[in-house]
Amino acid sequence: MTFSTLSGNRLAATPQKAVVSSTTGSPTITTDGTATVYTFTGGGTLVVGTAGVVEILTVGGAGGGGTYAAGGGGAGGILAATVTLPTGTHSIVIGAGGAGASSRSVAGGNGGNTVCGPYIGVGGGGGASLTTGSGNIGPRNGGSGGGQCGLGAGAGGSGTGAQGNAGGAGAAASLFGGGGGGGATSVGADGTTSVGGAGGSGLTSTITGSSVVYGAGGAGTTAYAGATGAAGGANTGNGGGGSSNGPAGGNGGSGIVIVRVAV
């Protein structure tokens, strides 16, 4: 059902607001002004009793960072929109963050997809590792793409449509900086002969009433910086950082679902 309000000399349709009748999975339920906000950091369901308009933020799990002159992990893909949720039970699945590369023979793992009913945030791509034969394994495509390693052939991994961006390229000489993982709002920076590339920028959201950044890419690193890849952080969708010359790459951050319902 829609209602009509007078706008100038015309009747303008007022969208029907959704009514949430119940949830499972113990989301955090808060209020912001006249809106009710449901924040899921684990799986569950959202039961809609009356179909209507809501705001959603769906963030995929992020990719893990590579190791040795490594690329950073790509951010989890972000779907932030005003949508219509139909009546019924909508499954909530929170994507896990991808594991950081544990050796030079593997890339960082991809993050898992995050699901809110029919809406999906694609998991981020893992960052590339420099193999012992001076080749590359990875980077991986995802919501945002993982960064290429130093000496790695080709560009960073690709993002998925409007959900994210590509990872950065690696440098081919000197300290062999790996590229940064792609972020929600910008590509990962290319590595240089002296430093790894910065991760792409995340999205600043105020859906809960507070300003929080989601979906930043992980940083790349050089071969000899002695850096251990930083973890992306729980329920942020931030990519894991690449590591320098031995330690595992940083794990990607897990995803999140937030649904804002006007009252």
Secondary structure, 3 states (H helix, E strand, C coil): CCEEEEECCEEEEECCECEEEEEECCCEEEEECCEEEEEECCCEEEEEEECEEEEEEEECCCCCCCECCCCCCCCCCEEEEEEEECCEEEEEECCCCCCCCCCCCCCCCCCCCEEECCEEECCCCCCCEECCCCCEECCCCCCCCCCCCCCCCCCCCCCCHHHCCCCCCCCCCCCCCCCCCCCCCCCCCCCCCCCCCCCCCCEEECCCCCCEEECCCCCCCCCCCCCCCCCCCCCCCCCCCCECCCCCCCCCCCCEEEEEEEC
